[in-house]
């Protein structure tokens, strides 16, 4: 319906529709700065090719964004607020970085500016490490470690 009537709204559906139609393109001088938590498997600079965005795919992405994103985001923000309230020195340092970034970009905050905020990235990553939103481990162990605790051995 949006495409037929040429309705444009500043929302996720519009971004996905533009992406499907090839209207979104990278700026030629746009260099993505990876998070300090980036790995070979997950990186902001990864390219995705040959992804077909059907109406069903777009609908699924929006539903996942709405339903899965709201709880996890509110939990993460709650734990972030708690940690910042309990650690004033971290709160002050984060506030300094936010204010400096805001002045540097003159109030025109972009995604590139946000991902360049190293201390913000570290604080959020630490909150997610300390207060995991999902209580299961998805990574595989790369080696087995044996250790001794009170004359008992653990591991293989």
OpenMM code with the backbone's topology and positions (N, CA, C; nanometers):
from openmm import Vec3, app, unit

residues = "UNK UNK UNK UNK UNK UNK UNK UNK UNK UNK UNK UNK UNK UNK UNK UNK UNK UNK UNK UNK UNK UNK UNK UNK UNK UNK UNK UNK UNK UNK UNK UNK UNK UNK UNK UNK UNK UNK UNK UNK UNK UNK UNK UNK UNK UNK UNK UNK UNK UNK UNK UNK UNK UNK UNK UNK UNK UNK UNK UNK UNK UNK UNK UNK UNK UNK UNK UNK UNK UNK UNK UNK UNK UNK UNK UNK UNK UNK UNK UNK UNK UNK UNK UNK UNK UNK UNK UNK UNK UNK UNK UNK UNK UNK UNK UNK UNK UNK UNK UNK UNK UNK UNK UNK UNK UNK UNK UNK UNK UNK UNK UNK UNK UNK UNK UNK UNK UNK UNK UNK UNK UNK UNK UNK UNK UNK UNK UNK UNK UNK UNK UNK UNK UNK UNK UNK UNK UNK UNK UNK UNK UNK UNK UNK UNK UNK UNK UNK UNK UNK UNK UNK UNK UNK UNK UNK".split()
positions = [
    Vec3(0.0819, -0.1189, 0.0000),
    Vec3(0.0000, 0.0000, 0.0000),
    Vec3(0.0871, 0.1265, 0.0000),
    Vec3(0.1931, 0.1246, 0.0809),
    Vec3(0.2806, 0.2420, 0.0861),
    Vec3(0.3441, 0.2696, -0.0489),
    Vec3(0.3886, 0.1634, -0.1151),
    Vec3(0.4536, 0.1820, -0.2440),
    Vec3(0.3541, 0.2265, -0.3504),
    Vec3(0.2346, 0.1716, -0.3470),
    Vec3(0.1330, 0.2089, -0.4453),
    Vec3(0.0939, 0.3547, -0.4331),
    Vec3(0.0735, 0.4011, -0.3090),
    Vec3(0.0297, 0.5386, -0.2855),
    Vec3(0.1459, 0.6339, -0.2603),
    Vec3(0.2693, 0.5823, -0.2695),
    Vec3(0.3906, 0.6615, -0.2493),
    Vec3(0.3900, 0.7349, -0.1153),
    Vec3(0.3565, 0.6585, -0.0108),
    Vec3(0.3552, 0.7124, 0.1254),
    Vec3(0.4938, 0.6923, 0.1853),
    Vec3(0.5512, 0.8002, 0.2387),
    Vec3(0.6820, 0.7919, 0.3044),
    Vec3(0.6675, 0.8348, 0.4494),
    Vec3(0.7161, 0.7505, 0.5391),
    Vec3(0.7168, 0.7825, 0.6817),
    Vec3(0.8568, 0.7554, 0.7351),
    Vec3(0.8992, 0.8300, 0.8348),
    Vec3(1.0344, 0.8079, 0.8895),
    Vec3(1.0351, 0.6905, 0.9886),
    Vec3(1.0192, 0.5685, 0.9373),
    Vec3(1.0161, 0.4526, 1.0250),
    Vec3(1.0919, 0.3353, 0.9641),
    Vec3(1.0948, 0.2276, 1.0376),
    Vec3(1.1703, 0.1102, 0.9962),
    Vec3(1.1152, 0.0488, 0.8674),
    Vec3(0.9851, 0.0462, 0.8513),
    Vec3(0.9247, -0.0116, 0.7307),
    Vec3(0.9722, 0.0633, 0.6071),
    Vec3(0.9771, 0.1949, 0.6149),
    Vec3(1.0231, 0.2752, 0.5017),
    Vec3(1.1685, 0.2445, 0.4682),
    Vec3(1.2522, 0.2281, 0.5696),
    Vec3(1.3930, 0.1955, 0.5465),
    Vec3(1.4054, 0.0604, 0.4766),
    Vec3(1.3280, -0.0390, 0.5226),
    Vec3(1.3325, -0.1708, 0.4602),
    Vec3(1.2809, -0.1673, 0.3160),
    Vec3(1.1755, -0.0893, 0.2920),
    Vec3(1.1235, -0.0772, 0.1551),
    Vec3(1.2248, -0.0106, 0.0631),
    Vec3(1.2906, 0.0944, 0.1117),
    Vec3(1.3931, 0.1613, 0.0313),
    Vec3(1.5112, 0.0684, 0.0053),
    Vec3(1.5458, -0.0106, 0.1046),
    Vec3(1.6552, -0.1054, 0.0881),
    Vec3(1.6206, -0.2100, -0.0170),
    Vec3(1.4968, -0.2564, -0.0149),
    Vec3(1.4536, -0.3561, -0.1133),
    Vec3(1.4597, -0.2986, -0.2547),
    Vec3(1.4247, -0.1731, -0.2684),
    Vec3(1.4217, -0.1101, -0.3999),
    Vec3(1.5576, -0.0541, -0.4431),
    Vec3(1.6598, -0.0734, -0.3601),
    Vec3(1.7936, -0.0284, -0.3961),
    Vec3(1.8153, 0.1203, -0.3792),
    Vec3(1.7289, 0.1871, -0.3020),
    Vec3(1.7439, 0.3323, -0.2852),
    Vec3(1.8443, 0.3685, -0.1767),
    Vec3(1.8761, 0.2750, -0.0907),
    Vec3(1.9752, 0.3023, 0.0130),
    Vec3(2.1110, 0.2654, -0.0407),
    Vec3(2.2053, 0.3562, -0.0306),
    Vec3(2.3409, 0.3264, -0.0760),
    Vec3(2.4394, 0.3880, 0.0214),
    Vec3(2.5595, 0.3321, 0.0218),
    Vec3(2.6634, 0.3833, 0.1093),
    Vec3(2.7230, 0.5099, 0.0521),
    Vec3(2.7644, 0.5981, 0.1427),
    Vec3(2.8410, 0.7127, 0.0983),
    Vec3(2.9800, 0.6633, 0.0623),
    Vec3(3.0415, 0.7227, -0.0354),
    Vec3(3.1715, 0.6731, -0.0817),
    Vec3(3.2812, 0.6883, 0.0223),
    Vec3(3.2707, 0.7876, 0.1100),
    Vec3(3.3753, 0.8084, 0.2096),
    Vec3(3.3302, 0.7660, 0.3495),
    Vec3(3.2267, 0.6852, 0.3573),
    Vec3(3.1729, 0.6424, 0.4855),
    Vec3(3.2527, 0.5233, 0.5380),
    Vec3(3.3343, 0.5461, 0.6394),
    Vec3(3.4115, 0.4390, 0.6999),
    Vec3(3.3471, 0.4027, 0.8325),
    Vec3(3.3081, 0.2763, 0.8462),
    Vec3(3.2489, 0.2307, 0.9703),
    Vec3(3.3584, 0.1978, 1.0699),
    Vec3(3.3406, 0.2455, 1.1912),
    Vec3(3.4334, 0.2158, 1.2980),
    Vec3(3.3714, 0.1036, 1.3789),
    Vec3(3.4380, -0.0110, 1.3824),
    Vec3(3.3832, -0.1247, 1.4546),
    Vec3(3.3869, -0.1016, 1.6044),
    Vec3(3.2977, -0.1685, 1.6724),
    Vec3(3.2943, -0.1690, 1.8168),
    Vec3(3.4171, -0.2416, 1.8687),
    Vec3(3.4579, -0.2127, 1.9918),
    Vec3(3.5727, -0.2833, 2.0464),
    Vec3(3.5380, -0.4296, 2.0727),
    Vec3(3.4085, -0.4647, 2.0667),
    Vec3(3.3667, -0.6032, 2.0866),
    Vec3(3.3498, -0.6781, 1.9554),
    Vec3(3.3869, -0.6182, 1.8433),
    Vec3(3.3731, -0.6843, 1.7136),
    Vec3(3.4637, -0.8065, 1.7049),
    Vec3(3.4193, -0.9047, 1.6311),
    Vec3(3.4975, -1.0253, 1.6074),
    Vec3(3.5002, -1.0501, 1.4576),
    Vec3(3.5702, -1.1543, 1.4166),
    Vec3(3.5708, -1.1901, 1.2751),
    Vec3(3.4317, -1.2313, 1.2295),
    Vec3(3.3530, -1.2884, 1.3205),
    Vec3(3.2202, -1.3373, 1.2859),
    Vec3(3.1185, -1.2230, 1.2790),
    Vec3(3.1316, -1.1239, 1.3679),
    Vec3(3.0358, -1.0138, 1.3746),
    Vec3(3.1100, -0.8812, 1.3661),
    Vec3(3.0823, -0.8053, 1.2629),
    Vec3(3.1511, -0.6788, 1.2429),
    Vec3(3.0575, -0.5829, 1.1711),
    Vec3(3.0667, -0.4553, 1.2026),
    Vec3(2.9831, -0.3549, 1.1369),
    Vec3(3.0187, -0.3377, 0.9906),
    Vec3(3.1422, -0.3705, 0.9552),
    Vec3(3.1850, -0.3495, 0.8173),
    Vec3(3.1564, -0.4688, 0.7267),
    Vec3(3.0873, -0.5702, 0.7791),
    Vec3(3.0524, -0.6865, 0.6965),
    Vec3(2.9533, -0.6448, 0.5889),
    Vec3(2.9692, -0.7017, 0.4717),
    Vec3(2.8774, -0.6746, 0.3615),
    Vec3(2.7807, -0.7912, 0.3466),
    Vec3(2.6564, -0.7606, 0.3217),
    Vec3(2.5561, -0.8631, 0.2984),
    Vec3(2.5084, -0.8490, 0.1553),
    Vec3(2.5192, -0.9551, 0.0811),
    Vec3(2.4799, -0.9520, -0.0591),
    Vec3(2.3677, -1.0512, -0.0849),
    Vec3(2.2938, -1.0263, -0.1905),
    Vec3(2.1918, -1.1185, -0.2390),
    Vec3(2.0861, -1.1531, -0.1339),
    Vec3(2.0389, -1.0544, -0.0608),
    Vec3(1.9308, -1.0755, 0.0337),
    Vec3(1.8027, -1.0248, -0.0310),
    Vec3(1.7065, -1.1155, -0.0475),
    Vec3(1.5802, -1.0765, -0.1093),
    Vec3(1.4826, -1.0338, 0.0001),
    Vec3(1.4374, -0.9115, -0.0076),
    Vec3(1.3419, -0.8606, 0.0896),
    Vec3(1.2012, -0.8667, 0.0304),
    Vec3(1.1286, -0.9709, 0.0657),
    Vec3(0.9901, -0.9830, 0.0224),
    Vec3(0.9016, -0.9117, 0.1231),
    Vec3(0.7748, -0.8955, 0.0931),
    Vec3(0.6820, -0.8353, 0.1891),
    Vec3(0.6758, -0.9178, 0.3173),
    Vec3(0.6826, -1.0502, 0.3036),
    Vec3(0.6800, -1.1376, 0.4209),
    Vec3(0.8041, -1.1176, 0.5078),
    Vec3(0.9201, -1.1025, 0.4442),
    Vec3(1.0436, -1.0796, 0.5182),
    Vec3(1.0387, -0.9463, 0.5913),
    Vec3(0.9917, -0.8444, 0.5246),
    Vec3(0.9807, -0.7120, 0.5871),
    Vec3(0.8843, -0.7178, 0.7047),
    Vec3(0.7703, -0.7845, 0.6876),
    Vec3(0.6734, -0.7986, 0.7964),
    Vec3(0.7355, -0.8723, 0.9145),
    Vec3(0.8067, -0.9803, 0.8868),
    Vec3(0.8709, -1.0569, 0.9939),
    Vec3(0.9737, -0.9734, 1.0678),
    Vec3(1.0545, -0.8962, 0.9948),
    Vec3(1.1563, -0.8132, 1.0585),
    Vec3(1.0937, -0.7079, 1.1499),
    Vec3(0.9865, -0.6471, 1.1039),
    Vec3(0.9201, -0.5438, 1.1845),
    Vec3(0.8576, -0.6058, 1.3097),
    Vec3(0.7940, -0.7226, 1.2954),
    Vec3(0.7329, -0.7877, 1.4114),
    Vec3(0.8383, -0.8296, 1.5137),
    Vec3(0.9490, -0.8840, 1.4649),
    Vec3(1.0575, -0.9206, 1.5568),
    Vec3(1.1108, -0.7962, 1.6267),
    Vec3(1.1278, -0.6893, 1.5513),
    Vec3(1.1771, -0.5637, 1.6088),
    Vec3(1.0828, -0.5137, 1.7189),
    Vec3(0.9519, -0.5192, 1.6920),
    Vec3(0.8549, -0.4691, 1.7896),
    Vec3(0.8440, -0.5577, 1.9124),
    Vec3(0.8282, -0.6886, 1.8912),
    Vec3(0.8021, -0.7768, 2.0045),
    Vec3(0.9278, -0.8180, 2.0790),
    Vec3(1.0309, -0.8549, 2.0088),
    Vec3(1.1532, -0.8998, 2.0758),
    Vec3(1.2353, -0.7824, 2.1267),
    Vec3(1.2295, -0.6722, 2.0572),
    Vec3(1.3128, -0.5586, 2.0933),
    Vec3(1.2658, -0.4802, 2.2137),
    Vec3(1.1356, -0.4763, 2.2370),
    Vec3(1.0859, -0.3902, 2.3449),
    Vec3(1.1243, -0.4421, 2.4824),
    Vec3(1.1095, -0.5715, 2.5074),
    Vec3(1.1448, -0.6251, 2.6388),
    Vec3(1.2944, -0.6184, 2.6639),
    Vec3(1.3728, -0.6637, 2.5673),
    Vec3(1.5171, -0.6658, 2.5879),
    Vec3(1.5736, -0.5251, 2.6022),
    Vec3(1.5210, -0.4318, 2.5268),
    Vec3(1.5682, -0.2934, 2.5375),
    Vec3(1.5333, -0.2351, 2.6740),
    Vec3(1.4114, -0.2577, 2.7211),
    Vec3(1.3721, -0.2032, 2.8518),
    Vec3(1.4513, -0.2687, 2.9645),
    Vec3(1.4793, -0.4004, 2.9538),
    Vec3(1.5625, -0.4658, 3.0557),
    Vec3(1.7028, -0.4071, 3.0556),
    Vec3(1.7615, -0.3937, 2.9383),
    Vec3(1.8977, -0.3407, 2.9295),
    Vec3(1.9038, -0.1979, 2.9830),
    Vec3(1.8053, -0.1153, 2.9490),
    Vec3(1.8035, 0.0226, 2.9991),
    Vec3(1.7858, 0.0268, 3.1507),
    Vec3(1.7062, -0.0640, 3.2040),
    Vec3(1.6881, -0.0699, 3.3501),
    Vec3(1.8183, -0.1049, 3.4200),
    Vec3(1.8880, -0.2066, 3.3698),
    Vec3(2.0154, -0.2454, 3.4302),
    Vec3(2.1218, -0.1388, 3.4089),
    Vec3(2.1200, -0.0725, 3.2947),
    Vec3(2.2133, 0.0362, 3.2694),
    Vec3(2.1892, 0.1505, 3.3681),
    Vec3(2.0642, 0.1862, 3.3880),
    Vec3(2.0301, 0.2925, 3.4843),
    Vec3(2.0742, 0.2545, 3.6248),
    Vec3(2.0521, 0.1287, 3.6618),
    Vec3(2.0932, 0.0810, 3.7945),
    Vec3(2.2440, 0.0923, 3.8121),
    Vec3(2.3190, 0.0437, 3.7140),
    Vec3(2.4649, 0.0467, 3.7240),
    Vec3(2.5178, 0.1902, 3.7284),
    Vec3(2.4597, 0.2781, 3.6483),
    Vec3(2.5043, 0.4176, 3.6495),
    Vec3(2.4706, 0.4851, 3.7823),
    Vec3(2.3558, 0.4498, 3.8408),
    Vec3(2.3186, 0.5065, 3.9713),
    Vec3(2.4125, 0.4577, 4.0815),
    Vec3(2.4599, 0.3345, 4.0690),
    Vec3(2.5476, 0.2773, 4.1714),
    Vec3(2.6942, 0.3170, 4.1526),
    Vec3(2.7308, 0.3616, 4.0337),
    Vec3(2.8706, 0.3946, 4.0037),
    Vec3(2.8788, 0.5366, 3.9481),
    Vec3(2.8834, 0.6332, 4.0386),
    Vec3(2.8828, 0.7741, 3.9983),
    Vec3(3.0034, 0.8121, 3.9132),
    Vec3(3.1185, 0.7512, 3.9388),
    Vec3(3.2375, 0.7842, 3.8596),
    Vec3(3.2196, 0.7424, 3.7135),
    Vec3(3.1576, 0.6289, 3.6906),
    Vec3(3.1301, 0.5845, 3.5531),
    Vec3(3.0253, 0.6757, 3.4900),
    Vec3(2.9246, 0.7100, 3.5683),
    Vec3(2.8197, 0.8004, 3.5193),
    Vec3(2.8801, 0.9348, 3.4770),
    Vec3(2.9700, 0.9891, 3.5583),
    Vec3(3.0326, 1.1180, 3.5262),
    Vec3(3.1181, 1.1094, 3.4002),
    Vec3(3.1977, 1.0025, 3.3892),
    Vec3(3.2831, 0.9861, 3.2714),
    Vec3(3.1992, 0.9683, 3.1451),
    Vec3(3.0898, 0.8920, 3.1553),
    Vec3(3.0005, 0.8726, 3.0404),
    Vec3(2.9329, 1.0040, 3.0027),
    Vec3(2.8907, 1.0815, 3.1017),
    Vec3(2.8279, 1.2115, 3.0752),
    Vec3(2.9251, 1.3046, 3.0035),
    Vec3(3.0522, 1.3014, 3.0461),
    Vec3(3.1539, 1.3837, 2.9793),
    Vec3(3.1693, 1.3448, 2.8321),
    Vec3(3.1713, 1.2136, 2.8050),
    Vec3(3.1846, 1.1701, 2.6659),
    Vec3(3.0623, 1.2102, 2.5840),
    Vec3(2.9447, 1.1970, 2.6417),
    Vec3(2.8210, 1.2350, 2.5710),
    Vec3(2.8212, 1.3846, 2.5416),
    Vec3(2.8534, 1.4659, 2.6404),
    Vec3(2.8558, 1.6118, 2.6204),
    Vec3(2.9614, 1.6521, 2.5180),
    Vec3(3.0796, 1.5901, 2.5245),
    Vec3(3.1857, 1.6223, 2.4278),
    Vec3(3.1436, 1.5828, 2.2862),
    Vec3(3.0804, 1.4681, 2.2733),
    Vec3(3.0349, 1.4226, 2.1416),
    Vec3(2.9255, 1.5142, 2.0890),
    Vec3(2.8355, 1.5556, 2.1763),
    Vec3(2.7256, 1.6439, 2.1366),
    Vec3(2.7803, 1.7778, 2.0864),
    Vec3(2.8798, 1.8330, 2.1566),
    Vec3(2.9404, 1.9584, 2.1127),
    Vec3(3.0164, 1.9401, 1.9820),
    Vec3(3.0867, 1.8282, 1.9708),
    Vec3(3.1668, 1.8015, 1.8510),
    Vec3(3.0809, 1.7899, 1.7255),
    Vec3(2.9637, 1.7268, 1.7390),
    Vec3(2.8784, 1.7100, 1.6204),
    Vec3(2.7775, 1.8241, 1.6077),
    Vec3(2.7847, 1.9210, 1.6971),
    Vec3(2.6989, 2.0402, 1.6938),
    Vec3(2.5493, 2.0051, 1.6926),
    Vec3(2.5138, 1.9033, 1.7695),
    Vec3(2.3728, 1.8647, 1.7811),
    Vec3(2.3198, 1.7815, 1.6666),
    Vec3(2.4044, 1.7519, 1.5675),
    Vec3(2.3617, 1.6703, 1.4540),
    Vec3(2.4168, 1.5292, 1.4723),
    Vec3(2.3541, 1.4540, 1.5607),
    Vec3(2.4007, 1.3212, 1.5966),
    Vec3(2.3703, 1.2218, 1.4854),
    Vec3(2.4723, 1.1495, 1.4408),
    Vec3(2.4551, 1.0497, 1.3359),
    Vec3(2.4946, 0.9128, 1.3902),
    Vec3(2.4635, 0.8092, 1.3145),
    Vec3(2.5014, 0.6738, 1.3539),
    Vec3(2.6524, 0.6619, 1.3656),
    Vec3(2.7235, 0.7202, 1.2720),
    Vec3(2.8705, 0.7147, 1.2747),
    Vec3(2.9245, 0.7806, 1.4020),
    Vec3(2.8624, 0.8904, 1.4433),
    Vec3(2.9032, 0.9580, 1.5660),
    Vec3(2.8750, 0.8708, 1.6874),
    Vec3(2.7588, 0.8071, 1.6888),
    Vec3(2.7230, 0.7205, 1.8016),
    Vec3(2.8198, 0.6047, 1.8176),
    Vec3(2.8538, 0.5377, 1.7074),
    Vec3(2.9418, 0.4219, 1.7208),
    Vec3(3.0857, 0.4618, 1.7483),
    Vec3(3.1178, 0.5889, 1.7371),
    Vec3(3.2529, 0.6337, 1.7711),
    Vec3(3.2670, 0.6608, 1.9207),
    Vec3(3.1583, 0.6530, 1.9953),
    Vec3(3.1621, 0.6775, 2.1403),
    Vec3(3.2123, 0.5512, 2.2103),
    Vec3(3.3437, 0.5439, 2.2298),
    Vec3(3.4090, 0.4242, 2.2818),
    Vec3(3.3659, 0.3912, 2.4245),
    Vec3(3.3619, 0.4900, 2.5111),
    Vec3(3.3272, 0.4629, 2.6507),
    Vec3(3.1812, 0.4186, 2.6622),
    Vec3(3.0925, 0.4783, 2.5841),
    Vec3(2.9524, 0.4361, 2.5820),
    Vec3(2.9429, 0.2886, 2.5416),
    Vec3(3.0184, 0.2518, 2.4387),
    Vec3(3.0204, 0.1130, 2.3917),
    Vec3(3.0688, 0.0196, 2.5023),
    Vec3(3.1731, 0.0603, 2.5739),
    Vec3(3.2262, -0.0227, 2.6818),
    Vec3(3.1261, -0.0367, 2.7962),
    Vec3(3.0589, 0.0717, 2.8319),
    Vec3(2.9611, 0.0670, 2.9413),
    Vec3(2.8445, -0.0246, 2.9051),
    Vec3(2.7914, -0.0088, 2.7852),
    Vec3(2.6793, -0.0928, 2.7431),
    Vec3(2.7218, -0.2392, 2.7346),
    Vec3(2.8397, -0.2655, 2.6804),
    Vec3(2.8886, -0.4032, 2.6718),
    Vec3(2.9076, -0.4646, 2.8096),
    Vec3(2.9568, -0.3865, 2.9045),
    Vec3(2.9760, -0.4369, 3.0404),
    Vec3(2.8417, -0.4653, 3.1082),
    Vec3(2.7439, -0.3792, 3.0878),
    Vec3(2.6113, -0.4036, 3.1447),
    Vec3(2.5517, -0.5317, 3.0868),
    Vec3(2.5661, -0.5505, 2.9562),
    Vec3(2.5124, -0.6721, 2.8938),
    Vec3(2.5898, -0.7963, 2.9372),
    Vec3(2.7184, -0.7817, 2.9685),
    Vec3(2.7958, -0.8946, 3.0200),
    Vec3(2.7534, -0.9279, 3.1627),
    Vec3(2.7377, -0.8241, 3.2428),
    Vec3(2.7063, -0.8435, 3.3841),
    Vec3(2.5612, -0.8855, 3.4053),
    Vec3(2.4718, -0.8334, 3.3239),
    Vec3(2.3291, -0.8627, 3.3344),
    Vec3(2.2789, -0.9183, 3.2011),
    Vec3(2.3114, -1.0425, 3.1699),
    Vec3(2.2719, -1.0965, 3.0382),
    Vec3(2.1200, -1.1008, 3.0225),
    Vec3(2.0744, -1.0667, 2.9051),
    Vec3(1.9310, -1.0658, 2.8789),
    Vec3(1.8790, -1.2063, 2.8542),
    Vec3(1.9662, -1.2925, 2.8054),
    Vec3(1.9300, -1.4324, 2.7832),
    Vec3(2.0265, -1.5170, 2.8632),
    Vec3(1.9757, -1.6083, 2.9390),
    Vec3(2.0600, -1.6849, 3.0302),
    Vec3(2.1009, -1.8188, 2.9707),
    Vec3(2.1555, -1.8145, 2.8539),
    Vec3(2.2139, -1.9342, 2.7938),
    Vec3(2.3353, -1.8919, 2.7134),
    Vec3(2.4285, -1.9823, 2.6986),
    Vec3(2.5540, -1.9523, 2.6323),
    Vec3(2.5468, -2.0014, 2.4893),
    Vec3(2.5749, -1.9155, 2.3941),
    Vec3(2.5631, -1.9534, 2.2541),
    Vec3(2.6976, -1.9792, 2.1878),
    Vec3(2.8055, -1.9541, 2.2562),
    Vec3(2.9380, -1.9751, 2.1975),
    Vec3(2.9909, -2.1122, 2.2386),
    Vec3(3.0738, -2.1700, 2.1544),
    Vec3(3.1359, -2.2980, 2.1831),
    Vec3(3.2711, -2.2756, 2.2483),
    Vec3(3.3056, -2.3645, 2.3423),
    Vec3(3.4365, -2.3570, 2.4071),
    Vec3(3.5443, -2.3940, 2.3060),
    Vec3(3.6552, -2.3232, 2.3107),
    Vec3(3.7648, -2.3516, 2.2174),
    Vec3(3.8666, -2.4467, 2.2782),
    Vec3(3.8677, -2.4588, 2.4106),
    Vec3(3.9577, -2.5524, 2.4769),
    Vec3(3.9020, -2.5856, 2.6150),
    Vec3(3.9469, -2.6969, 2.6667),
    Vec3(3.9033, -2.7416, 2.7992),
    Vec3(4.0132, -2.7086, 2.8986),
    Vec3(3.9749, -2.6488, 3.0093),
    Vec3(4.0706, -2.6084, 3.1106),
    Vec3(4.0421, -2.6875, 3.2377),
    Vec3(4.1481, -2.7417, 3.2959),
    Vec3(4.1338, -2.8134, 3.4214),
    Vec3(4.1895, -2.7257, 3.5326),
    Vec3(4.1170, -2.7173, 3.6442),
    Vec3(4.1669, -2.6391, 3.7554),
    Vec3(4.1367, -2.7108, 3.8867),
    Vec3(4.2147, -2.6781, 3.9875),
    Vec3(4.2038, -2.7428, 4.1180),
    Vec3(4.1484, -2.6420, 4.2178),
    Vec3(4.0476, -2.6848, 4.2929),
    Vec3(3.9884, -2.6001, 4.3952),
    Vec3(3.9624, -2.6864, 4.5172),
    Vec3(4.0272, -2.6568, 4.6269),
    Vec3(4.0130, -2.7306, 4.7517),
    Vec3(4.0334, -2.8801, 4.7300),
    Vec3(4.1465, -2.9157, 4.6683),
    Vec3(4.1867, -3.0544, 4.6437),
    Vec3(4.0906, -3.1316, 4.5530),
    Vec3(4.0088, -3.0640, 4.4761),
    Vec3(3.9216, -3.1293, 4.3780),
    Vec3(3.9537, -3.0714, 4.2419),
    Vec3(3.9567, -3.1591, 4.1408),
    Vec3(3.9844, -3.1163, 4.0053),
    Vec3(3.8533, -3.0996, 3.9281),
    Vec3(3.8451, -2.9930, 3.8496),
    Vec3(3.7281, -2.9649, 3.7658),
    Vec3(3.7741, -2.9573, 3.6218),
    Vec3(3.6876, -2.9978, 3.5299),
    Vec3(3.7242, -3.0017, 3.3893),
    Vec3(3.7701, -3.1416, 3.3524),
    Vec3(3.8240, -3.1584, 3.2332),
    Vec3(3.8709, -3.2910, 3.1889),
    Vec3(4.0135, -3.3144, 3.2282),
] * unit.nanometer
topology = app.Topology()
chain = topology.addChain("A")
for resn in residues:
    res = topology.addResidue(resn, chain)
    for name in ("N", "CA", "C"):
        topology.addAtom(name, app.Element.getBySymbol(name[0]), res)
